[in-house]
């Protein structure tokens, strides 16, 4: 399984009315970009969230969160949230909004 299609659909449903959102297959998963900048994505059964360098350590201290590392090297500013951390729609929405907030802070590509 490259990514959980049900989780990807849950994320897509949250983003369907947002302007500037693009869904793109990447790194064996699916990414959601805002104005060309990745905000979040789905890889296997985890949610990838781009929280940025300033919010990175605080995010890692939350339950069910680990560093985003698919190459053997941790990507600072990005986290993965395991299934129990996004079980409810409210939990998922909170993480997706964090990713959108960071993507909005970047210049459009």
N, CA, C and O atoms as a printed pandas DataFrame, in Angstrom:
     atom_number atom_name residue_name chain_id  residue_number  x_coord  y_coord  z_coord
0              1         N          UNK        A               1    0.847   -1.183    0.000
1              2        CA          UNK        A               1    0.000    0.000    0.000
2              3         C          UNK        A               1    0.891    1.244    0.000
3              4         O          UNK        A               1    1.630    1.477    0.957
4              5         N          UNK        A               2    0.826    2.028   -1.048
5              6        CA          UNK        A               2    1.598    3.265   -1.120
6              7         C          UNK        A               2    1.007    4.319   -0.184
7              8         O          UNK        A               2    1.736    5.022    0.516
8              9         N          UNK        A               3   -0.309    4.416   -0.183
9             10        CA          UNK        A               3   -0.972    5.332    0.745
10            11         C          UNK        A               3   -2.414    4.900    0.946
11            12         O          UNK        A               3   -3.000    4.219    0.105
12            13         N          UNK        A               4   -2.968    5.305    2.066
13            14        CA          UNK        A               4   -4.333    4.961    2.433
14            15         C          UNK        A               4   -5.302    5.853    1.658
15            16         O          UNK        A               4   -5.388    7.048    1.938
16            17         N          UNK        A               5   -6.036    5.293    0.688
17            18        CA          UNK        A               5   -6.928    6.121   -0.116
18            19         C          UNK        A               5   -8.081    6.731    0.692
19            20         O          UNK        A               5   -8.582    7.803    0.355
20            21         N          UNK        A               6   -8.490    6.050    1.745
21            22        CA          UNK        A               6   -9.568    6.611    2.582
22            23         C          UNK        A               6   -9.083    7.844    3.341
23            24         O          UNK        A               6   -9.815    8.826    3.458
24            25         N          UNK        A               7   -7.862    7.800    3.855
25            26        CA          UNK        A               7   -7.306    8.972    4.532
26            27         C          UNK        A               7   -7.112   10.100    3.526
27            28         O          UNK        A               7   -7.414   11.254    3.828
28            29         N          UNK        A               8   -6.616    9.785    2.345
29            30        CA          UNK        A               8   -6.441   10.809    1.309
30            31         C          UNK        A               8   -7.779   11.453    0.963
31            32         O          UNK        A               8   -7.845   12.663    0.747
32            33         N          UNK        A               9   -8.838   10.662    0.909
33            34        CA          UNK        A               9  -10.166   11.203    0.613
34            35         C          UNK        A               9  -10.664   12.109    1.734
35            36         O          UNK        A               9  -11.297   13.133    1.476
36            37         N          UNK        A              10  -10.376   11.731    2.980
37            38        CA          UNK        A              10  -10.762   12.580    4.118
38            39         C          UNK        A              10  -10.066   13.941    4.033
39            40         O          UNK        A              10  -10.681   14.980    4.275
40            41         N          UNK        A              11   -8.792   13.920    3.691
41            42        CA          UNK        A              11   -8.036   15.174    3.557
42            43         C          UNK        A              11   -8.588   15.977    2.382
43            44         O          UNK        A              11   -8.824   17.178    2.508
44            45         N          UNK        A              12   -8.794   15.322    1.243
45            46        CA          UNK        A              12   -9.318   16.007    0.052
46            47         C          UNK        A              12  -10.669   16.653    0.338
47            48         O          UNK        A              12  -10.947   17.751   -0.145
48            49         N          UNK        A              13  -11.500   15.988    1.110
49            50        CA          UNK        A              13  -12.822   16.543    1.448
50            51         C          UNK        A              13  -12.681   17.822    2.271
51            52         O          UNK        A              13  -13.471   18.753    2.110
52            53         N          UNK        A              14  -11.686   17.872    3.147
53            54        CA          UNK        A              14  -11.456   19.077    3.944
54            55         C          UNK        A              14  -10.970   20.242    3.077
55            56         O          UNK        A              14  -11.207   21.405    3.401
56            57         N          UNK        A              15  -10.301   19.923    1.992
57            58        CA          UNK        A              15   -9.659   20.943    1.162
58            59         C          UNK        A              15  -10.408   21.288   -0.111
59            60         O          UNK        A              15   -9.984   22.179   -0.847
60            61         N          UNK        A              16  -11.517   20.603   -0.394
61            62        CA          UNK        A              16  -12.149   20.727   -1.704
62            63         C          UNK        A              16  -12.634   22.136   -2.050
63            64         O          UNK        A              16  -12.732   22.469   -3.231
64            65         N          UNK        A              17  -12.933   22.955   -1.076
65            66        CA          UNK        A              17  -13.433   24.301   -1.366
66            67         C          UNK        A              17  -12.383   25.384   -1.152
67            68         O          UNK        A              17  -12.694   26.573   -1.229
68            69         N          UNK        A              18  -11.159   24.991   -0.888
69            70        CA          UNK        A              18  -10.072   25.944   -0.665
70            71         C          UNK        A              18   -9.437   26.320   -2.004
71            72         O          UNK        A              18   -9.092   25.451   -2.804
72            73         N          UNK        A              19   -9.290   27.600   -2.232
73            74        CA          UNK        A              19   -8.649   28.077   -3.455
74            75         C          UNK        A              19   -7.151   27.791   -3.409
75            76         O          UNK        A              19   -6.529   27.866   -2.349
76            77         N          UNK        A              20   -6.583   27.465   -4.553
77            78        CA          UNK        A              20   -5.142   27.275   -4.655
78            79         C          UNK        A              20   -4.651   25.895   -4.283
79            80         O          UNK        A              20   -3.442   25.672   -4.234
80            81         N          UNK        A              21   -5.555   24.956   -4.019
81            82        CA          UNK        A              21   -5.169   23.588   -3.623
82            83         C          UNK        A              21   -4.978   22.717   -4.862
83            84         O          UNK        A              21   -5.777   22.750   -5.798
84            85         N          UNK        A              22   -3.918   21.954   -4.841
85            86        CA          UNK        A              22   -3.626   21.001   -5.911
86            87         C          UNK        A              22   -3.249   19.666   -5.260
87            88         O          UNK        A              22   -2.463   19.630   -4.313
88            89         N          UNK        A              23   -3.804   18.599   -5.764
89            90        CA          UNK        A              23   -3.473   17.254   -5.287
90            91         C          UNK        A              23   -2.488   16.632   -6.271
91            92         O          UNK        A              23   -2.711   16.659   -7.482
92            93         N          UNK        A              24   -1.396   16.071   -5.746
93            94        CA          UNK        A              24   -0.349   15.552   -6.618
94            95         C          UNK        A              24    0.255   14.277   -6.033
95            96         O          UNK        A              24    0.545   14.217   -4.838
96            97         N          UNK        A              25    0.442   13.266   -6.866
97            98        CA          UNK        A              25    1.109   12.039   -6.434
98            99         C          UNK        A              25    2.597   12.326   -6.278
99           100         O          UNK        A              25    3.247   12.823   -7.198
100          101         N          UNK        A              26    3.126   12.006   -5.101
101          102        CA          UNK        A              26    4.544   12.245   -4.812
102          103         C          UNK        A              26    5.044   11.187   -3.835
103          104         O          UNK        A              26    4.265   10.665   -3.038
104          105         N          UNK        A              27    6.336   10.867   -3.888
105          106        CA          UNK        A              27    7.036    9.982   -2.954
106          107         C          UNK        A              27    6.247    8.724   -2.609
107          108         O          UNK        A              27    6.324    8.249   -1.476
108          109         N          UNK        A              28    5.501    8.181   -3.545
109          110        CA          UNK        A              28    4.717    6.980   -3.296
110          111         C          UNK        A              28    3.443    7.244   -2.526
111          112         O          UNK        A              28    2.769    6.307   -2.099
112          113         N          UNK        A              29    3.112    8.485   -2.348
113          114        CA          UNK        A              29    1.898    8.872   -1.643
114          115         C          UNK        A              29    1.183    9.952   -2.423
115          116         O          UNK        A              29    1.327   10.055   -3.641
116          117         N          UNK        A              30    0.413   10.753   -1.714
117          118        CA          UNK        A              30   -0.283   11.866   -2.343
118          119         C          UNK        A              30   -0.030   13.114   -1.503
119          120         O          UNK        A              30   -0.071   13.068   -0.273
120          121         N          UNK        A              31    0.229   14.220   -2.176
121          122        CA          UNK        A              31    0.505   15.482   -1.502
122          123         C          UNK        A              31   -0.586   16.485   -1.843
123          124         O          UNK        A              31   -1.195   16.431   -2.911
124          125         N          UNK        A              32   -0.815   17.394   -0.916
125          126        CA          UNK        A              32   -1.765   18.477   -1.126
126          127         C          UNK        A              32   -0.981   19.777   -1.030
127          128         O          UNK        A              32   -0.409   20.103    0.010
128          129         N          UNK        A              33   -0.968   20.508   -2.133
129          130        CA          UNK        A              33   -0.190   21.737   -2.224
130          131         C          UNK        A              33   -1.113   22.950   -2.220
131          132         O          UNK        A              33   -2.201   22.922   -2.796
132          133         N          UNK        A              34   -0.669   23.996   -1.571
133          134        CA          UNK        A              34   -1.384   25.263   -1.557
134          135         C          UNK        A              34   -0.494   26.282   -2.254
135          136         O          UNK        A              34    0.603   26.589   -1.787
136          137         N          UNK        A              35   -0.974   26.798   -3.369
137          138        CA          UNK        A              35   -0.197   27.755   -4.168
138          139         C          UNK        A              35    1.187   27.210   -4.520
139          140         O          UNK        A              35    2.160   27.961   -4.582
140          141         N          UNK        A              36    1.264   25.905   -4.748
141          142        CA          UNK        A              36    2.513   25.267   -5.147
142          143         C          UNK        A              36    3.403   24.796   -4.015
143          144         O          UNK        A              36    4.432   24.167   -4.262
144          145         N          UNK        A              37    3.029   25.089   -2.774
145          146        CA          UNK        A              37    3.809   24.660   -1.606
146          147         C          UNK        A              37    3.078   23.529   -0.893
147          148         O          UNK        A              37    1.881   23.623   -0.622
148          149         N          UNK        A              38    3.810   22.460   -0.594
149          150        CA          UNK        A              38    3.172   21.336    0.087
150          151         C          UNK        A              38    2.741   21.731    1.494
151          152         O          UNK        A              38    3.514   22.299    2.265
152          153         N          UNK        A              39    1.490   21.417    1.806
153          154        CA          UNK        A              39    0.934   21.672    3.135
154          155         C          UNK        A              39    0.836   20.382    3.934
155          156         O          UNK        A              39    1.163   20.337    5.120
156          157         N          UNK        A              40    0.375   19.327    3.251
157          158        CA          UNK        A              40    0.210   18.035    3.913
158          159         C          UNK        A              40    0.145   16.956    2.848
159          160         O          UNK        A              40    0.140   17.238    1.650
160          161         N          UNK        A              41    0.095   15.713    3.312
161          162        CA          UNK        A              41    0.007   14.601    2.389
162          163         C          UNK        A              41   -0.273   13.314    3.131
163          164         O          UNK        A              41   -0.401   13.295    4.356
164          165         N          UNK        A              42   -0.364   12.251    2.378
165          166        CA          UNK        A              42   -0.620   10.937    2.956
166          167         C          UNK        A              42    0.412    9.972    2.397
167          168         O          UNK        A              42    0.604    9.883    1.184
168          169         N          UNK        A              43    1.070    9.252    3.291
169          170        CA          UNK        A              43    2.026    8.214    2.920
170          171         C          UNK        A              43    1.734    7.001    3.778
171          172         O          UNK        A              43    1.735    7.083    5.006
172          173         N          UNK        A              44    1.485    5.880    3.131
173          174        CA          UNK        A              44    1.029    4.675    3.820
174          175         C          UNK        A              44   -0.221    5.022    4.618
175          176         O          UNK        A              44   -1.215    5.456    4.036
176          177         N          UNK        A              45   -0.196    4.841    5.938
177          178        CA          UNK        A              45   -1.400    5.148    6.723
178          179         C          UNK        A              45   -1.201    6.363    7.620
179          180         O          UNK        A              45   -1.930    6.544    8.595
180          181         N          UNK        A              46   -0.216    7.196    7.294
181          182        CA          UNK        A              46    0.088    8.369    8.117
182          183         C          UNK        A              46   -0.166    9.664    7.348
183          184         O          UNK        A              46   -0.096    9.707    6.120
184          185         N          UNK        A              47   -0.459   10.697    8.098
185          186        CA          UNK        A              47   -0.607   12.034    7.547
186          187         C          UNK        A              47    0.736   12.742    7.664
187          188         O          UNK        A              47    1.335   12.762    8.739
188          189         N          UNK        A              48    1.208   13.318    6.578
189          190        CA          UNK        A              48    2.409   14.138    6.582
190          191         C          UNK        A              48    1.950   15.582    6.721
191          192         O          UNK        A              48    1.040   16.017    6.016
192          193         N          UNK        A              49    2.568   16.318    7.617
193          194        CA          UNK        A              49    2.194   17.723    7.802
194          195         C          UNK        A              49    3.453   18.580    7.800
195          196         O          UNK        A              49    4.426   18.284    8.494
196          197         N          UNK        A              50    3.415   19.623    7.024
197          198        CA          UNK        A              50    4.523   20.583    6.992
198          199         C          UNK        A              50    4.204   21.677    8.012
199          200         O          UNK        A              50    3.404   22.575    7.748
200          201         N          UNK        A              51    4.835   21.587    9.163
201          202        CA          UNK        A              51    4.561   22.525   10.252
202          203         C          UNK        A              51    5.563   23.674   10.286
203          204         O          UNK        A              51    5.312   24.691   10.933
204          205         N          UNK        A              52    6.688   23.528    9.602
205          206        CA          UNK        A              52    7.718   24.561    9.598
206          207         C          UNK        A              52    8.723   24.377   10.711
207          208         O          UNK        A              52    8.449   23.681   11.688
208          209         N          UNK        A              53    9.879   24.991   10.575
209          210        CA          UNK        A              53   10.954   24.785   11.543
210          211         C          UNK        A              53   10.648   25.297   12.949
211          212         O          UNK        A              53   11.105   24.714   13.932
212          213         N          UNK        A              54    9.888   26.368   13.054
213          214        CA          UNK        A              54    9.616   26.935   14.381
214          215         C          UNK        A              54    8.637   26.092   15.190
215          216         O          UNK        A              54    8.735   26.050   16.416
216          217         N          UNK        A              55    7.703   25.426   14.534
217          218        CA          UNK        A              55    6.702   24.615   15.233
218          219         C          UNK        A              55    7.090   23.140   15.303
219          220         O          UNK        A              55    6.370   22.328   15.884
220          221         N          UNK        A              56    8.227   22.803   14.710
221          222        CA          UNK        A              56    8.634   21.403   14.563
222          223         C          UNK        A              56    8.793   20.664   15.896
223          224         O          UNK        A              56    8.181   19.614   16.089
224          225         N          UNK        A              57    9.589   21.186   16.799
225          226        CA          UNK        A              57    9.843   20.475   18.060
226          227         C          UNK        A              57    8.576   20.344   18.902
227          228         O          UNK        A              57    8.350   19.301   19.515
228          229         N          UNK        A              58    7.764   21.370   18.938
229          230        CA          UNK        A              58    6.505   21.301   19.691
230          231         C          UNK        A              58    5.587   20.229   19.102
231          232         O          UNK        A              58    4.930   19.492   19.836
232          233         N          UNK        A              59    5.550   20.150   17.775
233          234        CA          UNK        A              59    4.709   19.138   17.128
234          235         C          UNK        A              59    5.183   17.735   17.466
235          236         O          UNK        A              59    4.369   16.834   17.674
236          237         N          UNK        A              60    6.511   17.543   17.521
237          238        CA          UNK        A              60    7.059   16.216   17.831
238          239         C          UNK        A              60    6.706   15.755   19.242
239          240         O          UNK        A              60    6.698   14.554   19.513
240          241         N          UNK        A              61    6.417   16.679   20.131
241          242        CA          UNK        A              61    6.067   16.312   21.499
242          243         C          UNK        A              61    4.611   15.899   21.643
243          244         O          UNK        A              61    4.190   15.502   22.729
244          245         N          UNK        A              62    3.841   15.984   20.575
245          246        CA          UNK        A              62    2.451   15.563   20.641
246          247         C          UNK        A              62    2.348   14.059   20.407
247          248         O          UNK        A              62    3.155   13.454   19.702
248          249         N          UNK        A              63    1.347   13.496   21.015
249          250        CA          UNK        A              63    1.127   12.049   20.920
250          251         C          UNK        A              63    0.882   11.634   19.467
251          252         O          UNK        A              63    0.211   12.346   18.720
252          253         N          UNK        A              64    1.418   10.502   19.076
253          254        CA          UNK        A              64    1.250    9.882   17.757
254          255         C          UNK        A              64    1.988   10.616   16.637
255          256         O          UNK        A              64    1.679   10.417   15.462
256          257         N          UNK        A              65    2.955   11.459   16.989
257          258        CA          UNK        A              65    3.694   12.238   15.996
258          259         C          UNK        A              65    5.155   11.790   15.992
259          260         O          UNK        A              65    5.752   11.560   17.044
260          261         N          UNK        A              66    5.709   11.672   14.803
261          262        CA          UNK        A              66    7.125   11.314   14.654
262          263         C          UNK        A              66    7.717   12.148   13.520
263          264         O          UNK        A              66    6.983   12.743   12.732
264          265         N          UNK        A              67    9.035   12.189   13.442
265          266        CA          UNK        A              67    9.653   12.937   12.344
266          267         C          UNK        A              67    9.302   12.323   10.987
267          268         O          UNK        A              67    9.082   11.117   10.882
268          269         N          UNK        A              68    9.253   13.137    9.984
269          270        CA          UNK        A              68    9.063   12.678    8.609
270          271         C          UNK        A              68   10.433   12.255    8.100
271          272         O          UNK        A              68   11.330   13.084    7.951
272          273         N          UNK        A              69   10.588   10.983    7.839
273          274        CA          UNK        A              69   11.877   10.421    7.446
274          275         C          UNK        A              69   11.635    9.244    6.508
275          276         O          UNK        A              69   11.340    8.135    6.954
276          277         N          UNK        A              70   11.760    9.491    5.215
277          278        CA          UNK        A              70   11.595    8.391    4.265
278          279         C          UNK        A              70   12.893    8.073    3.538
279          280         O          UNK        A              70   12.964    7.133    2.748
280          281         N          UNK        A              71   13.912    8.865    3.816
281          282        CA          UNK        A              71   15.187    8.675    3.116
282          283         C          UNK        A              71   16.308    8.261    4.054
283          284         O          UNK        A              71   17.442    8.071    3.615
284          285         N          UNK        A              72   16.008    8.117    5.345
285          286        CA          UNK        A              72   17.052    7.842    6.320
286          287         C          UNK        A              72   17.566    9.119    6.954
287          288         O          UNK        A              72   18.447    9.092    7.813
288          289         N          UNK        A              73   17.008   10.233    6.523
289          290        CA          UNK        A              73   17.398   11.527    7.070
290          291         C          UNK        A              73   16.134   12.317    7.422
291          292         O          UNK        A              73   15.273   12.549    6.573
292          293         N          UNK        A              74   16.046   12.710    8.652
293          294        CA          UNK        A              74   14.897   13.459    9.154
294          295         C          UNK        A              74   14.734   14.781    8.410
295          296         O          UNK        A              74   15.709   15.494    8.174
296          297         N          UNK        A              75   13.498   15.100    8.043
297          298        CA          UNK        A              75   13.210   16.376    7.391
298          299         C          UNK        A              75   12.628   17.324    8.434
299          300         O          UNK        A              75   11.445   17.241    8.762
300          301         N          UNK        A              76   13.451   18.213    8.947
301          302        CA          UNK        A              76   13.003   19.161    9.967
302          303         C          UNK        A              76   11.919   20.058    9.388
303          304         O          UNK        A              76   12.012   20.537    8.258
304          305         N          UNK        A              77   10.895   20.268   10.195
305          306        CA          UNK        A              77    9.781   21.091    9.748
306          307         C          UNK        A              77    8.620   20.277    9.210
307          308         O          UNK        A              77    7.558   20.820    8.907
308          309         N          UNK        A              78    8.825   18.975    9.092
309          310        CA          UNK        A              78    7.794   18.056    8.588
310          311         C          UNK        A              78    7.592   16.950    9.618
311          312         O          UNK        A              78    8.562   16.449   10.187
312          313         N          UNK        A              79    6.355   16.570    9.861
313          314        CA          UNK        A              79    6.065   15.481   10.791
314          315         C          UNK        A              79    5.094   14.495   10.154
315          316         O          UNK        A              79    4.414   14.799    9.174
316          317         N          UNK        A              80    5.055   13.314   10.741
317          318        CA          UNK        A              80    4.072   12.303   10.351
318          319         C          UNK        A              80    3.183   12.033   11.557
319          320         O          UNK        A              80    3.669   11.851   12.674
320          321         N          UNK        A              81    1.899   12.009   11.320
321          322        CA          UNK        A              81    0.928   11.758   12.379
322          323         C          UNK        A              81    0.302   10.392   12.116
323          324         O          UNK        A              81   -0.301   10.168   11.066
324          325         N          UNK        A              82    0.451    9.485   13.074
325          326        CA          UNK        A              82   -0.067    8.122   12.937
326          327         C          UNK        A              82   -1.589    8.110   13.048
327          328         O          UNK        A              82   -2.193    9.051   13.563
328          329         N          UNK        A              83   -2.185    7.060   12.572
329          330        CA          UNK        A              83   -3.640    6.900   12.523
330          331         C          UNK        A              83   -4.357    7.278   13.817
331          332         O          UNK        A              83   -5.361    7.987   13.745
332          333         N          UNK        A              84   -3.901    6.843   15.005
333          334        CA          UNK        A              84   -4.628    7.222   16.225
334          335         C          UNK        A              84   -4.680    8.736   16.474
335          336         O          UNK        A              84   -5.584    9.214   17.159
336          337         N          UNK        A              85   -3.734    9.485   15.933
337          338        CA          UNK        A              85   -3.692   10.928   16.128
338          339         C          UNK        A              85   -4.596   11.709   15.199
339          340         O          UNK        A              85   -4.763   12.919   15.353
340          341         N          UNK        A              86   -5.185   11.007   14.225
341          342        CA          UNK        A              86   -6.087   11.649   13.263
342          343         C          UNK        A              86   -7.370   10.843   13.108
343          344         O          UNK        A              86   -8.007   10.856   12.055
344          345         N          UNK        A              87   -7.732   10.147   14.168
345          346        CA          UNK        A              87   -8.892    9.258   14.123
346          347         C          UNK        A              87  -10.207   10.017   13.942
347          348         O          UNK        A              87  -11.103    9.555   13.237
348          349         N          UNK        A              88  -10.316   11.170   14.575
349          350        CA          UNK        A              88  -11.557   11.940   14.448
350          351         C          UNK        A              88  -11.397   13.004   13.364
351          352         O          UNK        A              88  -10.282   13.385   13.006
352          353         N          UNK        A              89  -12.521   13.468   12.858
353          354        CA          UNK        A              89  -12.471   14.532   11.852
354          355         C          UNK        A              89  -11.862   15.802   12.430
355          356         O          UNK        A              89  -11.145   16.516   11.729
356          357         N          UNK        A              90  -12.135   16.091   13.689
357          358        CA          UNK        A              90  -11.593   17.293   14.331
358          359         C          UNK        A              90  -10.067   17.205   14.442
359          360         O          UNK        A              90   -9.371   18.192   14.207
360          361         N          UNK        A              91   -9.550   16.031   14.797
361          362        CA          UNK        A              91   -8.092   15.861   14.888
362          363         C          UNK        A              91   -7.445   16.040   13.514
363          364         O          UNK        A              91   -6.440   16.738   13.375
364          365         N          UNK        A              92   -8.027   15.411   12.516
365          366        CA          UNK        A              92   -7.488   15.522   11.163
366          367         C          UNK        A              92   -7.528   16.980   10.695
367          368         O          UNK        A              92   -6.548   17.491   10.153
368          369         N          UNK        A              93   -8.645   17.628   10.904
369          370        CA          UNK        A              93   -8.787   19.023   10.485
370          371         C          UNK        A              93   -7.737   19.916   11.154
371          372         O          UNK        A              93   -7.165   20.795   10.511
372          373         N          UNK        A              94   -7.491   19.688   12.436
373          374        CA          UNK        A              94   -6.494   20.479   13.145
374          375         C          UNK        A              94   -5.124   20.365   12.523
375          376         O          UNK        A              94   -4.432   21.370   12.358
376          377         N          UNK        A              95   -4.721   19.160   12.174
377          378        CA          UNK        A              95   -3.412   18.957   11.556
378          379         C          UNK        A              95   -3.364   19.539   10.146
379          380         O          UNK        A              95   -2.373   20.161    9.764
380          381         N          UNK        A              96   -4.413   19.343    9.383
381          382        CA          UNK        A              96   -4.451   19.880    8.019
382          383         C          UNK        A              96   -4.368   21.407    8.063
383          384         O          UNK        A              96   -3.670   22.013    7.250
384          385         N          UNK        A              97   -5.064   22.018    8.989
385          386        CA          UNK        A              97   -5.019   23.476    9.120
386          387         C          UNK        A              97   -3.616   23.965    9.480
387          388         O          UNK        A              97   -3.192   25.029    9.028
388          389         N          UNK        A              98   -2.904   23.197   10.285
389          390        CA          UNK        A              98   -1.527   23.573   10.621
390          391         C          UNK        A              98   -0.658   23.574    9.367
391          392         O          UNK        A              98    0.159   24.474    9.168
392          393         N          UNK        A              99   -0.839   22.569    8.532
393          394        CA          UNK        A              99   -0.093   22.513    7.281
394          395         C          UNK        A              99   -0.450   23.658    6.346
395          396         O          UNK        A              99    0.429   24.239    5.708
396          397         N          UNK        A             100   -1.728   23.984    6.262
397          398        CA          UNK        A             100   -2.167   25.095    5.417
398          399         C          UNK        A             100   -1.603   26.417    5.920
399          400         O          UNK        A             100   -1.179   27.263    5.132
400          401         N          UNK        A             101   -1.603   26.583    7.226
401          402        CA          UNK        A             101   -1.095   27.819    7.813
402          403         C          UNK        A             101    0.373   28.032    7.436
403          404         O          UNK        A             101    0.779   29.134    7.068
404          405         N          UNK        A             102    1.163   26.951    7.534
405          406        CA          UNK        A             102    2.563   27.118    7.172
406          407         C          UNK        A             102    2.717   27.380    5.679
407          408         O          UNK        A             102    3.496   28.247    5.282
408          409         N          UNK        A             103    1.983   26.639    4.845
409          410        CA          UNK        A             103    2.086   26.831    3.397
410          411         C          UNK        A             103    1.697   28.257    3.006
411          412         O          UNK        A             103    2.278   28.825    2.082
412          413         N          UNK        A             104    0.732   28.829    3.693
413          414        CA          UNK        A             104    0.319   30.207    3.424
414          415         C          UNK        A             104    1.414   31.220    3.762
415          416         O          UNK        A             104    1.433   32.321    3.212
416          417         N          UNK        A             105    2.313   30.853    4.655
417          418        CA          UNK        A             105    3.392   31.767    5.036
418          419         C          UNK        A             105    4.511   31.831    3.991
419          420         O          UNK        A             105    5.414   32.660    4.094
420          421         N          UNK        A             106    4.445   30.957    2.994
421          422        CA          UNK        A             106    5.477   30.893    1.967
422          423         C          UNK        A             106    5.023   31.612    0.695
423          424         O          UNK        A             106    3.823   31.692    0.431
424          425         N          UNK        A             107    5.955   32.131   -0.087
425          426        CA          UNK        A             107    5.554   32.761   -1.344
426          427         C          UNK        A             107    5.034   31.707   -2.321
427          428         O          UNK        A             107    5.548   30.588   -2.343
428          429         N          UNK        A             108    4.033   32.039   -3.123
429          430        CA          UNK        A             108    3.523   31.076   -4.114
430          431         C          UNK        A             108    4.621   30.658   -5.084
431          432         O          UNK        A             108    5.526   31.435   -5.392
432          433         N          UNK        A             109    4.528   29.425   -5.558
433          434        CA          UNK        A             109    5.491   28.912   -6.555
434          435         C          UNK        A             109    4.878   28.995   -7.935
435          436         O          UNK        A             109    5.516   28.616   -8.918
